[in-house]
């Protein structure tokens, strides 16, 4: 029973990390599109979001 619980926990963590990576990738893509369109202020806001999320992920991993 405990093995099954550990297996489910590991799976949940793996899926969560994958979703985090997809989210960060989407933010990076959005930032690059905004820069292409010369919408620098909006790109800066997205960059702040990226930095905040990265710090949150980094702190969670410690």
Buried (B, 14 or more C-beta within 10 A) or exposed (E): EEEEEEEEEEEEEEEEEEEBEEBBEEBEEBBEEBBEEEBEEBBEEBBEBBEEBEEEBEEEEE
